[in-house]
Amino acid sequence: MTQQTQEIAIIGGGAAGFFAAITAAEAAPHARVTIYERSKQTLAKVKISGGGRCNVTHSCFDPAKLATHYPRGSRELRGAFHRWQPQDTINWFAERGVTIKREPDGRMFPTTDDSQTIIDCFHQAARNAGVQLRKECGVKSITHQSSFIIHLSDDTQVSADKVLIATGSLKASTLTRALEALGHSIEPLAPSLFAFNLADKRTHGLSGLSVQNASVRTSDKKSTQTGPILITHRGLSGPAILRLSAWQARALQDENYHFDVSINWLGTVSENQLREQFNRLRKGKTQVKTKIFEQIPRRFWERLVEVCGIAEDQRWAQLPKDKESALIQELVAGRYSVQGKTTNKDEFVTCGGVNLKEINFKTMESRIVPGLHFAGECLDIDGITGGFNFQAAWTGGRLAGLAMAE
């Protein structure tokens, strides 16, 4: 008697979906694996990631340390990373002829510096494994009894033994309602990884300047993030700002993106340390407007001196104490009023999605519906910038693909 072919349906042709589909098809050659993608284009975020270079992963190879880079999902991913981590991802691509390089900040890219290299690798691996692809095929509903029945946007329906949801962020949609009907709860979405908008004379006209090792925090002292801050024409961005936005995503949404931040432009330098340095400067003949800190751009230093009301020809020796205190305040505890956010629409990252308590992270399978799996941004998982979101997609896709192939 001929054994019936197992049907595996992958909903979503993005990073997690392709990785899971290839994994399942390679592990179970006799299964029929099909990706259903609602748009005309697959792997859209892979295409634009890292400015078109594709930030594949991050060179953090300790699963416990790697998990600390996820504001949501850290505890669950720790075990998952013991099963598939960045070194496994690098090896996977190397086996398929794609070499991944490390940059000084730990981000990892293909040596071609072209995201198309990654896309071509996925398409070739999927073809080699026999994965089928149906584009412009969204999901209208999913029901489950002995198997899954998937109603598609082209008014056809298919049945499947195993289903992976890898659609990206779960915005209000027919698919979201279908998952809720199956018993899953969806955590509300909130933007993560966004720049801060502000109108402030201290930064006006200085777009493009950056300070490499600044500290920024909200009123929550535990929120402090340290790293580069970039002045933009709309306000502030850069790694430290983006990390802060990720860790405080829900709190800042509750504030309707109107809040104050405190910035130490000198990183960890304290008020007392700065006052001692200024006292030494008072013994010389240097003018205050002469830049004294390597990491602060000259134009920004001159702007801070100006907003403190310090004259252009003022020397340190005669600097009034109140002006010195004002300058110290600006340098180590400058307060900036944020009036909104700016997100990169193409690389938009959200927190929110399927409740993590409802997922078995050894297999990425639903604890509510047997045979239903999840991977990628549809889960309430998000990482900071630097390749971490893709690594969560590769890990989830790998574990789901292997589990569905069993």
N, C-alpha and C positions, 0 to 999 in steps of 0.2 A: 504494500500500500504506500503510495507516494505521500511524503510528509508535506503538509500545507506550508507555503512560504510565509514567514513572519513578516508582517507589515509594520514598519517603523516610520512614523510621521514626525518631521521636524518643522515646527511652526516658527519661521523667521530665518532669513538668509543672511544673518550678520555673523559676527565673530564667533559667538558661542554656538550658533546653529550649525555653521560649517564645520567647526572643530568636532562637535558631537556627531554629526552625520558621517564624517570621514572615519572617526574612531569606531562607530557602530558598524559601518560597512566593512571596514578592514577586519574587525573582530568577528563578524558574523557574515561571511561571504555569501551565504545562501539567503540572507534576509533581503527584503526590498526596502531600501531607505530612500525617502523622498523629502526634499526640502520644499516647503510652500512659502513663497515670499510675496507679500501684497503689492510691492512696487515693481518697477521695471528694472531696478538696479539692486544687485546684491553687494554686501560688504561695504556699504556706503560710509560708515564711520571709519573703517580701516583705510579707506581711500583718503580721507582728509585728516586723519590723526597725525599729530606731530608736524603740522604744516605741510602735509603731503608726503612725509617721510615714513610714517607709521611707527609710533613709539610702542614696539612690540611688547616689552616687559621692562622690569627693573632688575638691576644686578644685586638683589638681596636674596641670598640663598639659604637663610635660616628661616624656617617656616614660622617660628614664634615671632621673630622680629618683623618678618614680612607682614604678618597679620595685624601689626600695630598701625599700619598705614591705611586702615579702613575705619572711618568713623562709624559705619554701620556694617555689621557682618564679621567683625574681628574675631570674636569667640568661635563662630561657626567655621570660619575659613582656616583657622589654625590647624585643625585636624585634616582638612581637605588638602592644605598645602604640603602636608607630610606625604600625601599620595601623588601630588603633581605640583611642582614648583617651577620657578624660572629656569633652572638648569635643565629640567625635563623639556621645557618649551624650546630652549636653545637647541638641545639635541634633536628634537623632533624636526625642526626646520633644517638643521644640518644634514640629517638623513635624506632630506628631499632637495638638497643642493642650495639651500639658502643660508648664508653665513650672517650671524648677528654680531654686531659690535657694541662695545660699551663706550659711553661718553663720560667725561669727568664727573658729571653730577649723578651718574648711576643709571640714567636712561639708556635703553638699548634699542638700536635701529638696525635694519638690514644694511649691509655694507654698501649697497647701491644707493642708499638715501632716497629710495623711491618706494612708496607704498604699493605701487603696481606689482612689485616683486612678490609681495606677500599675497596679494589677490591672485596673481597668476599661479602661485604655488598651491593655494587652496583649490582653485578651479581644476588644476591638473590632478591633484591628489583625489579630488571628488570624482573626476572622470575615471581615473585608474581604479577606484574602489567600486565603481558602478552606481554612485549616488545619482538619483534622478532629481531634476530641478524644475519646478513649476513656478514661473513668475506671474505677477499680476493676479495672484491667487490669495486673497485675504481670507480670514476665518470669520464666519458669521456666528457659528455656534459649535459647541462640542457637547455631546452627550455620552454617557458611559453606562453600559450594562455588562454583557460578557465581553464586549470589545468597545472601542471608541468609534462613534460616528461623527465625522467632521463635515459640517456644511460650509461650502466655500462661496466666495463672493461672485464666482462665475456661474452660480446656481447649480453646481454639481455637488455631490457628496462622496466621501471616501470613508472606508473603514480602516482601522489600525489596531494592532495589538498593543503597541507602545507609542506614547506621544511625548515629545519634548516641546515645552513652551520656551522659546528663545527670541522673543519679539522686541526686546528693548523695553523702554519704560512703558508701564501699563497705564496709559491715560484712559479716561472714561471711554469705553468702546463696547461693542458687542462681545468681544473676547473677554474683557474684564467681567462683564455680567455673566458670561458663560462659566468662568472660573468661580465666581461667587455662587452660582447655582449648583456647582459641584461641591460646594462646602468650604472653599478657600476664602480667607479674609485678606483684603488688600490694604496695606498701609498707605495713607495719603501721600501724594507726591509733593516734593519741595525741591526747588533748584539747589544745586550744589556746584561748587567751583565757579564762582562769578566774581567780577571786578566790582569795586565800590565807586559809585558816582558821588562827586562832591564839587561844590563851587567855592573855592577857597583861594584867597589872594596869595597864599604861600606857595601854591602849586600852579597858579594860572600862568600859561605861556611857557611852561617848562616841560611840555610833553616830550617823552623820549629819554629823560634823565632817569637813572636808577641808582639806588643805594643797595650795596651788595649784602650787608649783614645787619639788617634792621630787625627790631622786635615790634610786634603789633598785637594788641589785645582789645577785647570789648570790656564792658564793665565786669564780666566774669573773669577774675584773675587767672583761673585755670585755663583760659582760652589762648594764652600767649603762643604765638608762632614766630619763629625767627628765620630769616632768609632774605633774598632779594625782594625789594619793593620797587615797582616801576611807576613813575608818574606818567599818566596818559592824558589825552585831551579831555577826557570825561572825569578823571579822578585818579584812582590808585588801582594797580593790578600787580602782577608778579607772583612768584611762588608763595611767599609768606601770606599775601592777601588771599590767594586761592585756597590755601590750606585752612586759613581761618574761616573762610566761607563754607568749607566742607564740614569742619567740625562743629560749626555753629549754625548749620543750615536751618534746622527747625526753629531755633531761638530767634534767628534774624527774620525768618518768615513771620513769626509771631509779632515782631516789631514793625512789620510792613516795610522793612528795609530802610527804616529811619532810625539811626542809632549813632552813638559816638564811639570812636576808637582812640586809643592812646598809643603813640608811636615813640619808641626809643630809636632814633636814627643811628645811634652808635652801638646798637645791639645789646650788650650786657653791661656797658659802662654805667656806673651809678652816679647819682648827683654829687656825692662826696668826692669821688675820684675825679670828676670833671672840675669841681671847684678847686681841688689841689692843682690840677693842670693849669687852670686859669691864673692861679696865684703865681705860678712860676713864670707865666707869660708877662705878668705885670712888671717883672724885673727887666724886661727888654724894651725896645723901642718900636716893636711891630704894631702895625695898624690892625684893628679888629677885623676889618673886611678881608685881610689876607687869609686865604684858606689854610687851615691847620690840620684838618682830618683827611687822610688819604681817601677814605671811602665815600666822602660827601662831595658831590660835584661842585665845582666852583660857583656856578650860577645859583645853585640851590643854597649854598652857604651865604652868598651875598644877599639872597632874598630873605633868609632867616634873620640876618643882621639888620636888614632894612625894616622888617616888620616889628622888631624889638625897639625901633626908634633910635638906633645907634647911628651917629653921623658917619659919613664916608671917611672923614679924616681922623676919626676917633682912634686914639692909641690905647693899648691895654693898660698902660700905667695910670691913665686918668679915667678909666671906665667906671662910671658910677655903679655902686653896688646893686641898685634896683635894675639897671640895664643888664648887669651880669646875671642876676637871678632870672630875668626874663629869657635871656639866651639859653641858660641851662635848662629852663623849663621847656623851651622849644626843642632842644636837642634830645632830652631823655624822657620827656613826658608830654609831647605835643598832642593836643586834643583836636580831633578832626570830626566834623559832623557829616555823616554819610546820609545822602538823600536819594537812595535808590540803588539799583544794581544794573550791571551790563553782563549778559551772557553771550558766549560765542554760540550762535544758534546751530552751527554745524557740529560742534563738539559738545553739545549740551549734555550735561550730566545731572541726574536727579537722584535724590534718595526717595525711598518709598517703593512699594511693590508688594509681592507676596510675602506674608508674614513668615519669618525664618523658622519659627517654632513648628511650622507645618511641614518642614522639609527634613528629610534624612540626608545629612551632608556626606555620608559615605557613598551614597548612590545618586544623590540629587533627586530622589523620588519623593512624591507626595506621601505624607503620613495619613492622608485622608482618602485619596483615590489611587489604588494600586495600578502601576503601569503608567502613571502620569509623572513626568519629570520636568524640572525647571533648571535653567542656566542663564547667566548674564544679567542684564539690567532689569529684567522683569521681577527679580528678587529685590527685597529691601536691603541691598548691598551697594555701597559706593566707596571708591577709594580716592585718595588725593591724587593730584596730577603727578605724572611721571611714569606711566606705563602700568600702574596698579589695576586700573579698571579692566584692561585687556587681560592681565594675568588671571583675574578672577573669572573672566569669560573662558579662558583656555582651561583652567582647572575645573570649573563647573561642567563645561562641555565634555571634557575628557572622562570625568567620573560618570556623567549621565550616559555617554556613548557606550562605555564598557558595561554599565548596568543593563542598558536596553538590549545589548547584544547577547546577554545570557539567556 
